[in-house]
Amino acid sequence: MKLRSILFGLTIIAISANAGLFDHDKAYYASHLDDANEKIKDCKKAMAIARIDKDKEKAMELMKDEECKASFDAVKEHKRQIWEEERKARAKKEAEEKAKADAQYKIDYKEQLALQTKMPYEEFYKIKDSCGLAFGKVSAKCKVYQELRLKRKDQAMADLISQHQGDDLIAYREKTCKEKGFQSAECDLAMGATAKDEQDTIKRLSADKEALKKVFNECSAKVAAYQKKMKWNDANALTQSFKCRTAMAAARNFGVFGLSQPMK
């Protein structure tokens, strides 16, 4: 115990010497960080000895020591300033990198927009394989693809319908899907065009009853003629044809079901 007391006394003397008889404040230590760190070591050493000796009075004196507190606060403030400077530097770097990335993204977007607008639909269609289900911010390539996807398909379907309509389009779809495969752009386009052609035809006939009556009654008369001659297969094939099938679908809007009777 006597040895510890001697060590404690020597530590206190060292603290006093380093402190210049306790005349250094936080401002001094802020500009003399080496002295501040030495002071902190001495304060911690003295506190450790006081705790070993279970000397609460000495421990309390050290806890209230203004110079110990000043050195701790000066070092703590210095570390906080370094951290703040590093944080600002990181934030600045991140902002610069983001600005650079955003600028490049705009360039890439513009290039992809020009490219994907003009490329053949079959080539455009394949882009979906590299984009998949994207979430959050996607690449410029995928962003342009998503924006153009429906517009380009609608235009491609319209172009296809201008070349093939009705049963001819259905035959084209069946042939294309068989040869190209059901996962191909050509098959997907033909299937979409077929559905659109049928929907548009039904809508058009539903809006023009006189035009519908002409088509419907023609189908009704031909089916009746086949049935009269007991040509059931021919009658069924005609009923399932694009022309008569769409006429029947439109006629249902006027309360007419089936081709057994002509429209009035």
N, C-alpha and C positions, 0 to 999 in steps of 0.2 A: 504493500500500500504506500509505503514511504517513497519507493522508486517511482510509482505512478504520480505521486504528488510532485516529485521533483521534475518529471517529464512534463507534467501539466504546467508547472511554473516556467520551465524553459520555453514551452510552446507559447505561453502568454507573452513572454519577453520577446520571442521571435515575431509574434503578431504586432506587438507594439513597435518593434524596430521597423518592420515592413510598412507599417502604417504611418510612420513618422509621428509617433505619439498621438495616434488617432486624429490626424488633421486632414485626412483624405476623404473626399466625398465622391458621390457618383460621377460627377463631371470629370474629376481627376481620373478615376478608374476607366471611364469611357474612352479617354485618350491615352491610357496606359494599361492596355489589356494584359500585358505580361505580368505587371504588378497585381492586377486584379485576380488573375488566375493563381498567383502565388499566395495572395491573401486568402482566397477561397480554400486552398489546400491547408493553410495554417488554421483557419476557422474550423474546418472539418476535423482536423487532427485533434484540436483542443476539445471539440464537442465529443469526439470518440472517447477521449480519455475521461471526460466528465461522466459519460454514461457508464464506462467501465467501473469508475469509482462510485457510481450511483450518487454523484454529487449534484442534486437537483438545483441547488443555488447557483453553482457555476454554469450549469447547462442553461438556466434561465438567463443568466447574464450574457452568455454567448448568443442566445437567440435574440436578445434585445440589442446586441452590439451594432451600432450604426454603421461602422466601417465594414463589418461582415456583410450586413445587408446591402450596403452601397456597392461592394464588389460583386456580390451575387446579381444584383439588379443590372449593373453595368454589363456584365457578361451575357446575362439573359437578353437584355435589350439588343446587344450586338448580334447575337444569334438570330433574334427575331428580324432584325434589319437584313441580315444575310438571306434568311428564308424569304422575306418579302421581295428582295431584289431578284432572287432566283425565280420566285413565282411570277414576277412581272416579266422576266426574261423568257420564261416558258410560255406565258400567255402571248407575248409578242411574237415568238417563234411560231406558235400554233396559229395565230391570226394570219401571219404571213404565208404559212403553208396552206391554210384554208383558202386565202385569197388567190394563191397561185393555182390551187386545185380547181377552184370555181371558174377561174379564167380558162383553164384548159378544158374543163367540162363544157363550157359554152362553145369552144372551138370544136370539140369532138361532136357535140350535139348538132351544130350547123353542118358539119361534114356528113354525119350519118343521115340527117334529114334530106340532104341533096342526093345522097347515094341510094337510100331506101325508097325514095319517091320515084326514082327512075328505073330501078332494077326490075327484071322480069318477076312476075308474081310468084312463080315456082321457086325462085331463088329467095325472094322475100319471105315466103312461107317457112322456109327452113330455119330462119333466124330464131324461131320459137324454141328450137331444140337447145340452143345455147343460153337462152334466157330463163326458161322454166317459170316457176312461181317465185317471182322476186318480191322481197319486202323491203321497206325502208327506201333509202336512196339507191337506185339502180344505175347501171352504167348508161352512158349516153346512147349507146347502141340499143339497149333494151327499152329505154324510155321512148325513143323514137318509134321502135317497133310497136309498143303498146298503143301509142297515139295514132299510128297509121293503120293498125291491124284491121279494124272494122271498115274504115274508109276504103282501103285498098281491096278488101274482099268484096265489098259492095260494088265497086267499079269493075272488078274482074268478073263478077257474076253477071253484071249488066252487059259486059262485052260478050260473054258466052251466050247469054240469052238472045243477043242480037244475031247470033250465028245459028243457034238451035232453039226450037221452041216445041212445047208439047211432047208428043210421043217421040219425036226425033231427039229431043234433049234427054228423054228417059233412056233411049237406046244408047246415046252417047255416054251417059253416066254408067250404064251397065258395062259397056265395052271398056271404058276408061278405068273403072275401078278393078275390073278383072285383069287388065294388062298392067296397070301401074301400081296396083295394090291399094288397099283401103286406107293406108296411112299416108298415102301420097298427097301432095298439094293438088294435083289434078283431080283426084277422086273427091277430096274434101270440097273443092270448088264446084264440081259437077253436082254433088249431093245438095249443096247449098243453093245452087242455081235452080235445080229441079223443084225444090221446096218453094223457093221464091216465085218461080214461074207459075206454079199452081195457085199459090196464095193470091198473087196479083190478078190472075185470070178470074178466080172466083170473086174477088173484090170488084173487078171491072164489070162482070156479068150481073152481079148483085145491084150495081148502081145503074144498070140500063136494062130494064125489064123487057123491052121490045127486042133488043139484041139477044137476050137470054132466051126468050120464047122461040126465036128462030132456030137457035142451036139446039135447045131442048127438044122442040117438036121434031126436028130432023132426026135426032137420036131416037126419040120415041117411035117414030114411023119405021125406021130401019130395024129396030129391035123387034117390033111387032111383026114385020115381014119375015124376019128370020124365024121367029117363034111359030108363025103360021106354017112355014115349010119344015118345022121341027128341026131347024139347024141351031140346036141349043148351044153348041160350042161357039158358033159365030155370034149368037146373041149375047152370050156371056163375055166374049172378047170385046165386043163393041161397048158393052156396059162398063167394062173396066178401062176402056180407052181414055186418054187424057181429056179429049173433047167432051165426051158424054159424062165422065166422072165429075169434071168441074161444073158442068151444067147442072147435074143433079145436086151438087153441094150448094150452088147458088140458089137453086129452086126451093130448097128447104127454107130459105129466108122468107119465101112467099107461101109457105104452108103446103108445098107440093113435094111428095115423097115418092121416089121411084119413077120409072119411065112407062108405067102401064097405061097412063092417060096423058094426052097432050096438055100443055099449059093453055089457059084461056086468058 
